[in-house]
Amino acid sequence: MNTPTRLFLTVCTVAAIAAEPSARLPQGKPSEVGLRADTLDRIDAAVNAEIEKGQLPGAVVLVARRGKIVFRRAYGLRARQPAEERMTVDTLFDLASLTKPIATAASIALLLEEKKLRLMDKIESHWPEFGKEGKASITLEQLLLHTGGLIADNPLEDYRDGRQKALERICLLKPLADPGKQFKYSDVGYIVLGELVERVGGETLDGFARKRLFEPLGLRETGFRPNQDLAKRAAPTEKRGDVWLRGEVHDPRAHLLGGVAGHAGLFSTADDLAVFAQMLLNGGTYHGRRILKEQTVRLITAPRRVPQGQRTLGWDARTVFSSNRGEGFSEKSFGHTGFTGTSIWIDPERQTTVIFLSNRVHPNGQGQINRLRGRVASLVAASIEKTSE
């Protein structure tokens, strides 16, 4: 390669890098954003106590406020077996059900903006086969809110003959309740929504979310089916057969669907998730790039009444599944958890994000961290200086 050509490629590479937004929030001190460092430091004892009890091998906790990361720490181990490895702040985690709001609901939001979907659309209007067995009246809004009346999970055997057969069997399911009458957290509903993104958006869920959400945000460590380099930094979960799952989805239905599904399959790091949360707190923008319209962010994050609680269009607000909200955050706050041991809580009123990432299912699926996630969030809320609220 001659010198002018090499110089041209170098300039182009630098320009391309410069065009990408930073994939990290800036660092700051707790005092700069109205947080008490001594209260945040109590997170150490809370997490380490549960690690010593064997409830989780390790964790990464990140706290951001007013656009700055003010607390980011790794605890314990990311792997106990087959060999011990220490946890690091850049560990990649299987997000499990955080896939629902971050990939699926956010992709649906983009399609709503483009008027390719409407909240009151019946799913069968875009996927006629879905309307069988009494499901013709189920709407997009109801699936986003988990009030469509669908079963939580259909049998794993329904997925063993490939993706197409699995979707056909979902179409043959009968609802458990009339649409809108019952809140029933449903993986099936979000599998349907993931398929809807593909049918209406013209691209698979992973491709759509990557091109329309993650790449514009500069998130290079967020996506489905991580490559080998990223997988080396992944926190292992459990064994499937004789193989430790590392960078491969833990959820068995998502696995049988090829690693990409509307309910599970997404991987990410704490730093990447902080950027996504900040985009929402910014009203849909990050580093000058608009990802979602401000009115769309308000639409998908505003708490809505559902039977026995409150949800948003993709996120939890206050239900039996919101133990990770802790005490002290505003009624406008929202978040979500993941079965593998992940969670995020976001408070627009206090401009605060709490990210808790663990692989509590490693190595034997027995870890319990619901109280810990809530304790961490409560400490963060308690650290907010009253004069800074």
Residue pairs with C-beta under 8 A, 6 or more apart in sequence:
1 9
20 218
21 216
21 217
21 218
21 286
21 287
21 288
21 289
22 218
22 287
23 217
23 218
23 219
23 220
23 221
23 271
23 272
23 275
24 69
24 271
24 274
24 275
25 64
25 67
25 68
25 69
25 271
25 274
25 275
25 278
26 67
26 68
26 69
27 68
27 69
27 70
28 68
28 69
28 70
29 37
29 70
30 36
30 37
30 40
30 70
30 71
30 383
31 37
32 68
32 70
33 65
33 66
33 68
33 70
33 388
34 65
34 66
34 384
34 385
34 387
34 388
34 389
35 63
35 65
35 70
35 71
35 380
35 383
35 384
35 385
35 388
36 383
36 384
36 385
37 383
39 379
39 382
39 383
40 63
40 70
40 71
40 379
40 380
40 383
42 379
43 61
43 71
43 73
43 376
43 379
43 380
44 73
44 75
46 372
46 375
46 376
46 379
47 59
47 61
47 75
47 76
47 372
47 376
48 75
48 76
50 56
50 369
50 372
51 57
51 58
51 59
51 75
51 76
54 366
54 367
55 360
55 367
55 368
55 369
55 372
56 76
56 341
56 358
56 359
56 360
56 367
56 369
56 372
57 76
57 77
57 78
57 79
57 80
57 87
57 235
57 358
57 359
57 360
57 362
57 363
57 367
58 74
58 75
58 76
58 77
58 78
58 86
58 87
58 235
58 358
58 359
59 74
59 75
59 76
59 87
59 341
59 356
59 357
59 358
60 72
60 73
60 74
60 75
60 87
60 88
60 89
60 91
60 93
60 269
60 270
60 355
60 356
60 357
60 358
61 71
61 72
61 73
61 75
61 270
61 354
61 355
61 356
61 357
61 376
62 69
62 71
62 72
62 89
62 270
62 271
62 273
62 274
62 353
62 354
62 355
62 357
63 69
63 70
63 71
63 72
63 352
63 353
63 354
63 355
63 380
64 70
64 274
64 277
64 278
64 352
64 353
64 355
65 350
65 351
65 352
65 353
66 351
67 278
67 281
67 282
67 351
69 271
69 274
71 380
72 89
72 270
72 271
73 89
74 86
74 87
74 88
74 89
74 91
75 87
76 86
76 87
77 84
77 85
77 86
77 87
78 85
78 86
78 87
78 88
78 91
78 235
78 236
78 359
79 85
79 235
79 236
79 362
80 362
80 363
81 236
81 244
81 362
81 363
82 244
87 235
88 233
89 270
89 271
90 221
90 233
90 269
90 271
91 233
91 234
91 235
91 269
91 357
92 221
92 226
92 230
92 231
92 233
92 234
92 235
92 247
92 267
92 268
92 269
93 234
93 235
93 267
93 268
93 269
93 340
93 342
93 357
93 358
93 359
94 234
94 235
94 237
94 245
94 249
94 250
94 267
94 338
94 340
94 342
94 359
95 102
95 264
95 266
95 267
95 268
95 338
95 340
95 342
96 250
96 251
96 264
96 338
96 339
96 340
96 342
97 187
97 263
97 264
97 336
97 337
97 338
97 339
98 266
98 268
98 273
98 336
98 337
98 338
98 342
98 343
98 344
99 190
99 254
99 261
99 262
99 263
99 264
99 265
99 266
99 338
100 190
100 262
100 263
100 314
100 336
101 314
101 315
101 336
102 222
102 266
102 268
102 273
102 276
103 205
103 206
103 209
103 213
103 224
103 262
103 265
103 266
104 190
104 193
104 194
104 197
104 205
104 209
104 262
104 263
104 314
105 144
105 193
105 300
105 313
105 314
105 315
106 209
106 213
106 292
106 300
106 314
107 197
107 201
107 205
107 208
107 209
107 212
107 213
108 117
108 140
108 144
108 193
108 196
108 197
108 313
108 314
109 292
109 296
109 299
109 300
109 313
109 314
110 201
110 208
110 212
110 213
110 292
111 117
111 197
111 200
111 201
112 118
112 119
112 296
112 299
113 292
113 293
113 296
116 200
116 201
117 126
117 140
117 196
117 200
118 140
119 139
119 140
119 141
119 144
119 313
120 139
120 140
120 141
121 139
121 140
122 131
122 136
122 137
122 138
122 139
122 140
123 130
123 131
123 135
123 138
123 139
123 140
123 143
123 192
123 196
124 130
124 131
124 135
124 136
124 138
126 196
126 199
126 200
127 171
127 192
127 195
127 196
127 199
129 168
129 171
130 138
130 170
130 171
130 192
132 171
132 172
133 171
133 172
133 173
133 174
133 175
134 174
134 175
135 148
135 150
135 171
135 173
135 174
135 175
137 179
138 148
138 149
138 150
138 175
138 179
139 148
139 179
140 193
140 196
141 313
142 148
142 149
142 179
142 180
143 150
143 186
143 189
143 190
143 192
143 193
144 193
144 313
144 314
145 183
145 304
145 306
145 311
145 313
146 183
146 184
146 185
146 186
146 189
146 306
146 311
147 179
147 180
147 181
147 182
147 183
147 184
147 306
147 307
148 175
148 179
148 186
148 189
149 175
149 176
149 177
149 178
149 179
149 180
149 181
149 182
149 184
150 173
150 175
150 176
150 184
150 186
150 188
150 189
150 192
151 173
151 176
151 184
151 186
151 188
152 184
152 185
152 186
152 187
152 188
153 186
153 187
153 188
153 253
154 169
154 170
154 173
154 188
156 252
156 253
156 256
158 165
158 166
158 169
158 170
159 166
159 252
159 253
159 256
159 257
160 256
163 257
163 258
166 253
166 256
166 257
167 195
170 188
170 191
170 192
173 188
176 182
176 184
177 184
181 307
182 307
183 306
183 307
183 308
183 309
183 311
183 319
185 321
187 253
187 263
187 264
188 263
190 261
190 262
190 263
191 253
191 257
191 261
191 262
191 263
192 262
193 262
194 205
194 260
194 261
194 262
194 263
195 262
197 203
197 205
197 208
197 209
197 262
198 204
198 205
198 208
201 208
203 211
204 260
205 224
205 260
205 261
205 262
206 223
206 224
206 225
206 260
206 265
209 223
209 224
210 223
213 219
213 276
213 291
214 222
214 223
216 289
216 291
217 275
217 276
217 279
217 286
217 289
217 291
218 275
218 286
218 287
219 268
219 272
219 275
219 276
220 272
221 230
221 267
221 268
221 269
221 271
221 272
222 266
222 267
222 268
222 269
222 272
222 273
222 276
223 266
223 267
223 268
224 249
224 259
224 260
224 265
224 266
224 267
225 249
225 259
225 260
225 265
226 234
226 247
226 267
228 247
230 247
230 267
231 246
231 247
231 248
232 247
234 246
234 247
234 267
235 246
235 357
235 358
235 359
235 362
236 244
236 245
236 246
236 359
236 362
236 363
237 244
237 245
237 246
237 250
237 340
237 359
237 361
237 362
238 244
238 245
238 250
238 361
238 362
238 363
238 364
238 365
239 245
239 363
240 248
240 255
247 267
248 255
248 259
249 255
249 259
249 264
249 265
250 264
250 339
250 340
250 361
251 261
251 263
251 264
251 265
251 339
253 261
253 263
253 264
254 260
254 261
254 263
254 264
254 265
257 265
259 265
264 338
264 339
269 357
270 355
270 357
273 344
273 355
273 357
274 353
274 355
275 286
277 344
277 346
277 353
277 355
278 286
278 353
279 285
279 286
279 291
279 292
280 292
280 297
280 301
280 346
280 348
281 346
281 348
281 351
281 353
283 294
283 297
283 298
284 290
284 291
284 292
284 293
284 294
284 296
284 297
285 291
292 300
299 313
300 312
300 313
300 314
300 315
301 312
301 313
301 315
301 334
301 346
301 348
302 312
302 332
303 310
303 311
303 312
303 317
303 318
303 331
303 332
303 334
304 310
304 311
304 312
304 313
304 317
306 319
308 319
308 320
309 317
309 318
309 319
309 320
309 322
310 317
310 318
310 319
311 317
311 319
312 334
314 336
315 334
315 335
315 336
315 346
316 322
316 325
316 334
316 335
316 336
316 337
317 333
317 334
318 325
318 331
321 337
322 335
323 337
323 370
323 371
323 373
323 374
324 335
324 337
324 343
324 345
324 356
324 370
324 373
324 374
324 377
325 333
325 335
325 345
325 374
325 377
326 345
326 373
326 374
326 375
326 376
326 377
326 378
326 379
326 380
326 381
327 374
327 377
327 378
327 381
328 377
328 378
328 381
328 382
328 384
329 345
329 347
329 350
329 352
329 377
329 381
330 347
330 348
330 349
330 350
332 347
332 348
332 349
333 345
333 346
333 347
333 348
333 349
333 350
334 345
334 346
335 343
335 344
335 345
335 346
335 354
336 343
336 344
337 343
337 373
339 361
340 358
340 359
340 360
340 361
341 357
341 358
341 359
341 360
341 361
341 367
341 369
342 356
342 357
342 358
343 354
343 355
343 356
343 357
343 373
344 353
344 354
344 355
344 356
345 353
345 354
345 377
346 352
346 353
346 354
347 353
349 389
350 381
350 384
350 389
352 380
352 381
352 384
354 376
354 377
354 380
356 372
356 373
356 376
356 377
358 367
358 369
360 367
360 368
360 369
361 367
